[in-house]
Amino acid sequence: MSNEVDAKTARERAKAIAEQRRAERRNRKRKCVVCGVEESDKTPLTAHPEGIGPACKDEVTCQGRRASMGR
C-alpha cells in the first residue's frame, strides 16, 4: 500500500515540476542572437535569415547595437 502512495506522490511532484518549467519557459524573454537585446514592444524579434535563432526586425539598428557593444 505504501508503494502506491509513494508512486502517486512522486507522479504528482513530477507533474508540478514539469508545469513550473513550462511556466518559466513561457515567461522567459527571448534575446537577439546578433546584438543580445531582449525582446520587447520596441524591439520585436523575428527569425534570423540564416536560421540561427531570433533576431531584431530592424537589421540596421541591430548591427549598430552590436558595434556599440563591441567597443
Backbone bond lengths (Angstrom), bond angles and torsions (degrees), N, CA, C in turn:
res aa  C-N    CA-C-N  psi(-1)  N-CA   C-N-CA  omega(-1)  CA-C   N-CA-C  phi
1 M - - - 1.443 - - 1.524 111.17 -
2 S 1.325 117.29 -40.62 1.460 119.40 -177.44 1.531 111.05 -69.63
3 N 1.348 117.08 -26.90 1.468 119.83 176.70 1.525 110.52 -64.80
4 E 1.333 116.85 -38.98 1.459 120.99 178.46 1.530 110.93 -65.28
5 V 1.322 116.64 -40.89 1.461 121.23 179.53 1.524 109.67 -66.43
6 D 1.339 116.79 -43.31 1.465 120.66 178.78 1.523 111.19 -63.22
7 A 1.316 117.04 -41.47 1.466 120.66 179.53 1.527 110.56 -65.74
8 K 1.316 116.41 -39.33 1.462 120.39 -179.52 1.532 110.54 -66.55
9 T 1.314 117.03 -45.58 1.463 119.29 179.60 1.529 110.73 -66.26
10 A 1.321 117.65 -34.17 1.463 120.71 177.51 1.528 110.66 -65.55
11 R 1.337 117.24 -42.19 1.468 120.96 177.57 1.522 111.22 -63.50
12 E 1.337 116.41 -43.78 1.463 120.51 179.70 1.522 111.04 -63.23
13 R 1.319 116.10 -39.91 1.472 120.29 179.00 1.528 110.27 -66.65
14 A 1.327 117.74 -40.73 1.461 121.81 178.23 1.528 110.80 -63.79
15 K 1.324 116.68 -40.34 1.467 120.44 177.72 1.525 110.66 -63.44
16 A 1.327 117.03 -42.16 1.462 120.87 -179.86 1.530 110.90 -64.37
17 I 1.318 116.96 -41.61 1.469 121.18 178.62 1.519 110.14 -64.49
18 A 1.320 117.41 -43.74 1.469 121.47 179.86 1.524 110.92 -62.93
19 E 1.314 117.83 -42.19 1.459 121.14 179.01 1.529 110.87 -65.05
20 Q 1.319 116.81 -39.66 1.461 120.85 178.36 1.536 110.35 -62.90
21 R 1.316 117.23 -42.96 1.468 121.12 178.96 1.528 111.22 -65.09
22 R 1.339 117.14 -39.37 1.468 120.07 177.34 1.524 110.36 -63.24
23 A 1.328 117.10 -42.11 1.465 120.96 -179.95 1.528 110.46 -64.59
24 E 1.318 117.89 -41.26 1.461 121.19 178.09 1.525 110.62 -63.40
25 R 1.320 116.71 -41.10 1.464 121.18 179.98 1.527 111.19 -63.74
26 R 1.342 116.68 -39.54 1.459 121.27 179.54 1.523 111.56 -66.42
27 N 1.320 117.05 -36.94 1.465 121.82 -175.30 1.527 113.64 -87.63
28 R 1.311 117.43 -8.55 1.464 120.43 -177.70 1.531 110.17 -71.75
29 K 1.318 116.05 136.46 1.460 121.23 177.91 1.527 108.84 -79.18
30 R 1.342 114.87 138.14 1.466 119.04 175.45 1.520 108.63 -83.49
31 K 1.335 116.44 151.33 1.460 121.82 178.65 1.513 109.57 -120.57
32 C 1.322 115.57 146.35 1.460 121.96 177.40 1.530 108.89 -67.93
33 V 1.319 116.89 135.40 1.462 120.40 -179.10 1.520 112.15 -75.82
34 V 1.333 117.78 -16.98 1.460 121.25 -177.93 1.528 111.19 -90.44
35 C 1.350 116.85 -54.63 1.464 119.33 -174.42 1.527 113.59 -107.57
36 G 1.333 118.55 -15.57 1.458 121.99 175.87 1.513 115.69 86.32
37 V 1.349 118.59 5.67 1.457 120.90 -179.99 1.535 109.29 -74.01
38 E 1.353 116.14 144.87 1.463 120.64 179.11 1.517 110.17 -77.92
39 E 1.323 115.75 150.29 1.460 121.83 179.05 1.530 110.26 -68.53
40 S 1.337 115.75 137.05 1.465 121.73 175.86 1.522 107.96 -153.77
41 D 1.339 116.59 -175.83 1.460 120.41 177.33 1.528 111.08 -65.52
42 K 1.330 116.06 -35.24 1.462 119.78 -179.27 1.521 112.20 -77.70
43 T 1.311 117.66 -28.19 1.466 121.20 179.77 1.523 109.88 -127.49
44 P 1.339 116.91 76.57 1.473 118.75 177.56 1.532 110.44 -71.16
45 L 1.313 116.16 146.58 1.460 120.78 -179.16 1.526 110.59 -105.55
46 T 1.317 115.09 149.64 1.459 122.57 174.61 1.519 107.58 -131.20
47 A 1.302 116.69 179.89 1.456 120.89 178.11 1.528 109.55 -71.89
48 H 1.319 116.58 138.51 1.465 121.82 177.03 1.527 108.55 -70.23
49 P 1.337 118.90 140.07 1.468 121.06 -178.32 1.531 114.20 -57.69
50 E 1.324 116.38 -29.58 1.466 120.09 -179.90 1.521 112.62 -90.10
51 G 1.331 116.92 0.08 1.460 121.12 176.45 1.509 115.28 76.08
52 I 1.334 118.14 24.79 1.463 119.91 -177.63 1.520 113.41 -93.53
53 G 1.334 117.60 -0.45 1.457 120.82 177.53 1.506 111.17 139.16
54 P 1.340 117.49 -169.22 1.456 120.56 -178.73 1.526 110.96 -72.48
55 A 1.336 116.74 143.61 1.455 122.41 178.49 1.526 109.30 -141.53
56 C 1.326 116.54 161.80 1.463 121.73 179.04 1.522 110.64 -64.17
57 K 1.338 115.20 148.00 1.461 119.62 176.94 1.523 110.89 -67.25
58 D 1.325 116.52 -42.93 1.454 121.58 -178.32 1.525 109.08 -89.40
59 E 1.314 116.57 101.28 1.463 121.62 -174.23 1.527 112.69 -66.28
60 V 1.338 117.65 -35.11 1.468 121.07 -178.68 1.527 110.39 -65.08
61 T 1.314 116.71 -47.23 1.466 120.93 178.48 1.530 110.62 -63.02
62 C 1.307 115.47 -40.06 1.469 120.76 179.79 1.529 110.38 -61.83
63 Q 1.318 116.89 -46.72 1.467 120.63 179.25 1.531 110.63 -63.53
64 G 1.338 117.04 -36.14 1.462 120.89 177.07 1.510 111.72 -64.17
65 R 1.341 117.15 -43.59 1.473 120.50 176.94 1.517 111.23 -62.63
66 R 1.319 115.42 -39.70 1.462 120.12 179.84 1.528 110.88 -63.89
67 A 1.335 116.18 -42.77 1.468 120.24 179.72 1.525 111.42 -65.85
68 S 1.347 117.07 -39.68 1.466 119.94 -179.29 1.530 111.76 -70.43
69 M 1.324 117.30 -29.26 1.474 120.92 179.24 1.515 110.94 -75.94
70 G 1.318 117.18 -27.87 1.463 121.51 -176.88 1.514 113.86 -76.00
71 R 1.324 117.61 -14.47 1.474 120.99 -177.68 1.476 112.83 -76.23
